[in-house]
Amino acid sequence: MPPDLTQLLPPEGTKIVIVLFLSFLVGLEREEHKAGADHYSFGGVRTYPLIGLLGYAAALLSGSQLWLVTAGFLVVGAFMLVAYRHKITSSDMAGATSEMSALITYLVGALVFYDYFWVATTLAVMSLLLLELKVGLESLATRTAPEEILTFTKFLLLTAVILPVLPDRAFGPFEINPFRAWLVVVAVCGVSYGSYVLQRVTKQAGGVLLVALLGGIYSSTVTTVALARRARQEERPHLFAGGILISSGVMYLRLAVLLAIFGRPLLLMLGPWFVALALGAALAGFLWSRVPDARSQKVKRQYQPKNPLELGTALLFATLFVVMVIATRLAITYLGRAGVFGLAAIMGVVDVDPFVLGIAQSAGTVTPLVLAASGILVTASCNNIVKGIYARSFADRRTGIQGLIALFLLAACGLVPLFFLG
């Protein structure tokens, strides 16, 4: 409310105006719905403001004791029950949104009295949005497959259920922190899940390059294998080899995001190099894909990613991360620099994420920053070499050779920063 207007009214008068305004908005929306309905519908521009005022009056009379507010809520709920019963007897397609919004309007009036203005306004606005977006939300529900809802539920399980209950302190001689270990899992799964959602939303839209771009965020190794296998059918070596290179370039952006979350000092050292490698690979891959092939027909998109939020996979990743933390500390203690590079090379063949995040946890403490950064560069380049071998093994001859050469060159470029790390 403007300051000059609030000075004209007593404090309680200002609150009543707010209650009337918020409840009138809800009532106006319900009045429009009521006018377009061909069956009985509860309430409108008069009923909802009355319910809001009732909630405010009940709170005023209750003061610090909430029994009268609760009793008023039960009375309004009883009226809503009677109205809903009448509605379902007069129509086969009766919902309960009007009755629920009436209960919320009652609570809005009570919340305004107790000075919870932000909460009251938020409840009223969110109610309006949900009521107005009925068609869009119902359409979304029909378009969303049950397995997608299950996937999102798994994501919530990983983030909102498991993570908060884990202890945030170190245990054992290797100082394993369960909270941070699972936070790593959540971060990796979150990045992969974001890419998965984008690929599901775009469905058949876009082509090989879009698959390469989004797949590089999801998993550049899986995307390389998928594109290489598809290349056998299409006879478009430049297009698929360029896509494979783009996918591996995006991997560097993925690593930069993970380092931004778990290894800021390493990001400062490697971030500019990773961005340069990603942009260079993406540009080179795009230009190479534009080179004409013998066949020029449009390639339809077929590849769809698998669900990245399998609980078994999350537990396996958490185990790998803990193993990498322990292995990195042992390698530093007993094998030194050669041990870290050897471990980096081995993990480049398997999965770079556990090693990168594991060494990021010890960077600057157990592992010197320069050595940690060097190990990350080595494991990323080894991973590119392995993907080049995959491309040669699964694709047709021309695509495989082009992909192999491109990824070997990217691996070599990925090692260049080693000469500048001091």
N, C-alpha and C positions, 0 to 999 in steps of 0.2 A: 504494500500500500504506500502511496506517496506520503511524505512527511506532513504536508499541509492538510491532507485529508484525515490522517490519523489524529491530528490535533483537534479536528472538529468533532470527533466521536470519542466517547469513553473507551477504555481498553476492551471491555466486554462487547461494546458495539462493533468495534473493528473485527473481533473474532466472529461475531454473528454474520457480518458481511462476507467474510471469507468462507464460512460454512455455506451460506446461501449461494455464493458464486460457484464453488466447487460442486455442490450437489445439484445445482441447476444445470451445469454442463452435462453431468451424467443423465439427468432427467430429460434434457433436450435430445440427447442421442437416443434414448429409449423411446421418446415420443415419435421420432422419425421412424424408428423400427416398428413401433405400434401402428403407425399410419399405413405402412406398407405390408403389414401382416394380414393374412386372411383368416386368422383365428384369434382367440383371446390372448392378450399380452398384458402383463402386469405393469402398472405405473407409467408416469410421464413427467412433464415439467412441473406439476404441482406435488405429486406424491414424493418424489425423491428429495426435494428441498425440505418437505415436512419430516421425512425420516432423518435427514441430516440435523435439523433443528432438534428433533427428539434426542438424538445422541448427544448433542451439545448440552441440552437441558438436564439430561440424566447425569452427565459428568459434573455439571455445575452443582447439582443437589448432592451428589455423592462426595464431592471434595476429594480428600485423600483416601476415602473408603470406596472401593470399587464394587460393592455389592449392588448398588442401585444401577450402575452402568451394566453390570452383568445381567441383572433382572430385565432391564430394558432390552438388551440384546436378545434374551430368550423370548420376550414378548414379540419383538419384531420377527424373530425366526419362526415363531408359531404362526403369525400372519402369513409369512412367506410360504410356509408349509401348506396352509389352507389354499393360498393362491395357486401354488404348484399343483396341488391335487385337482383343483378345478380345471387347470390348464390341460393336464394329461387326460382328463375325462372328455374334454371337448376337442382334442386334436391328437392325431397319431404322430405328429412331428413336433413335440414340445421339448424345449430345452429349459435349462435352469439358470441361464445367464442373467436374466432380469432379476430373479430372486437373490442370486449371489451378489450382484452389483448393489442391490438394496441393502444387504447386510454390510457391505463395505462402506456404503454411504453413511450408515449409522456410526460406524467406527471412525470415519473421517470427522464427523461432528464432535465425537468425544476426544479425538486426538488434538483437534484445534484448541479445545478448552485447556488441555494440559500442555499447550505451547509446542507440540510436536508438528510445527507448521510444514517442515520439509517432508516428513513422513506422510502427513495427510495429503499434501499436494501430489506427492509421488503416487500414492494409492489411487487418487482420483484420476490422474493423467494416465497411469498404466491401465486402469479400468476402461477408460475411453479408448485407448489404443486397441486393447483386446476386443472390445465390442465392435469398433469400426473395421478392424482387420479380419472379421469373421470369414469372409469369402476367401481371402488370401491364405489364412491359416488352415482352413479346411482343405483348400487345394493342395497346400504343402503337405498336409497329413496323408492325402491320397497318393501323392507322388513319392513320398519317402518310403522306401522299402523297410520291412521289419528288421532286416539285418543291419541297416544303417543306424536305426535307433539303438540296437544292441551294441554296435560299435561305439557310439557316443556314450552309452551307459558305461562301457568298459573304461573309456577315457576318464569319466567322472570318478569311477572306482579307483583308478590309479592316482588321480590328483586330489580329489576332495575327501576320500575315505581312508586310503592307506597312508598317504604322505603325512597328514597331520598327526597321526598316532605314533609315528616312529620317533625314537629319542634322538635329539639333536646334540649328541656328544660322542666323543671318540671312545672306542673300546679296543683293548688288546695292545700288543706291542707295535702293531702296524697302524694304530690309530684309525680304525675303520669307523666312519660315522654313518650309521644306518640312514639318517635323514638325508644327508647329502648324497649317499649312494642311490637312494630311490629318487631323489630330485634329478639326478642325472638321467635315470630311466624316463622320468616324466618329460624332461626337456627333449630328449631324443625322440620319444614317442610323439610328443607334441609337434615337432617339426615334420616328422613323417606323416602324422595324421593330417596336418594342414595341407600337405601336398596331395595326400590321398583324397581329401574332400574336394580339392580343386579339380582333380582328375575325374572324380565321379560327377561333379557338377557340369563340367564341360562335355562329358560323355563322348559322343562321336565327333564333337566339334574340333577343329584344328586337325593337324596331321602329325607327321613324324617329328617335326621340330618342337611342337608343343609337348608331345610325349617326352621328348628328350629333356626339355627344360624342366617340366614338373617332375619327371622321373629322377632327374639328378638330385632334386631335393629329397625325394623319397628314398632312393637307393640307386646310385649310379651303376653299381655292379649288376643289380637285377635288371636295370634298364638296358645296359649294354648287352646282356644275354638275350633279352627279349627282342631288341632291335636287330641283333645279329641273326637270330633265327628267322625273323620276318624277312630279312634281306634276301634269304635264299629263294623266296617266292616272287620277289618283285623285280629283280634285275635293275635296281637303281642304286649302284654302288656309291656314287657321290652323295646322294641324298642321305643314305643310311650311315655312311662313314662320317659325314658332317654332323648328323644327329648324335652319334656315339661320342664325338669329340665335345659337343655342347654339353652333353650329360655329365661328362667327367669334369668339365670346367665348372659347372654349377656345384660340384662337390666341394670346391674350395670356398664358395660362399656359405655352404652348409657348415663347414668347419669354422669359418669366421664367426657365424652366429653362435655356435656352441662355445667358442672361446670367449665371446663377448659376455656370456653368462657365467662361465666357470673359470676363465683364465684371462682377466683383463691385461696383466703384464705381457702375456704371450700375444694377445691381440694387438697390442701396441707395436710389438716386434714383427709380427707376421701379417697383420691385417692389410697393409698396403700391398704386399706381395700377393696375398690371396686374391684381393680384388683385381689386381693387374692380370694374374693368371686366369681368373674366371672370365674377365672381359676379353682377353686375348683369345682364349679358347672358344668362347661363344662367337666372337666375330669371325675367326678363322673357320669354325664349323659352319656358320651360316653362309659365308662366301663359298666354301667348298660345296655345300649342298646346292648352290645355285648353278654349278657347272652342269651343262646338259648331259643327260644320260641317253643311252640308246632308246630306252622307253621313256615316254614323257607323260603318260597318263597319271592322274591324281591318285595317290595312295590313300586308301581309306584307313581310318584309325581302327585298330582292333585291340591293342593291348590295354588291359585294365589292371590296376594294381591290386594286390591282395591286401586284406585287412592287416594293418600294422600293429593292431592292439590286442593280439592274442596274449592272454595272461601268461601262458607258458613261455612265449618269446620274451616278455618283459622280465620274467624271473631269470631266464637264461642270460639276458643282457646284464641284469644286476649282478649275477654271479661272475660273468666275464669282467665286469668293471672292477669288482673286488679283487679278482685274481690279478688283473693288470696293476692295481695299486700295489699289491704285495710283490708281484714280479718286478715292477719297476724299482721298488725300494731295495729288493735283493740284488738286482742287476747293478744298481748304483753302488751298493755297499761292497759287493764281492767282485764285480767284473768291470766297473767303471764305464767309460765312454763306449768301449766296444760292446759291452753288454746291452746298453740302451739301444745302440744302432742295430744289433742283432735282433733284439726283441721287436724293434720298429719294423724291420724287414719281414719278420715272421707274421706280425699282425697285419701288415699290408696285404698279405695273401689271404687272410681270414676276414677281418673286419676292422676298419681303422678307428671307428668311434670309441670303443672301449679303451684302446691304447691312448688316443688323443686326450680323452677326458681323464683317464687314470694318471697320465703324466702331468696334466694340468693341475691336478690336486696337489702334487708334490713340487711343482715348479716354484723356484725361489726359496724353498726350504731344504728338502732333501736333495732335489735335483736342481742344479744351476739352470738359470733361465736360458742361457745360450744353448746348453745341451738339450733341454726340453724342446726348445724351438727347432733345433736340428733334428731331433728324433721325429717330430711331427712332419717335417718336410720329407724325411726319408720314408716314413710309412705311407704318406700320400703318394709319393712317386712309385713306390713298390706296388701300391694298389693299382695305379695306372698301367704299370707293366703287365700285371696279372689280367686286367681288363682287356688290354691289347691282345693277349694270348687267347682270352675267351672270344674276342671278336674274330680272330683268325680261325678258331676252332669251330665256331657255330655258324658263321656267315658263309656265303659263297666266296669263291677265291678272290675276286676283285675287291669286294667290300671288306673281306677279312684283311687283305694286305694293306688297303688304305687305312682301315681302322687301326691296325697294328702299328703302322708307321706314325700315324697321328698321335696315338697315345704314348708311344715311345718318345716322341718329340716333346709332348707335354710333360712326361716324367722327367726328361732332361732339363727342361725349363724350370720345373719345380725344384730342382736341386741347385739352381743358380744362386738363390739367396744364401746358401751355405757359405759362399765366398765373401759375403758382406756382413755376416753375423759376427760381431765382435764381443 
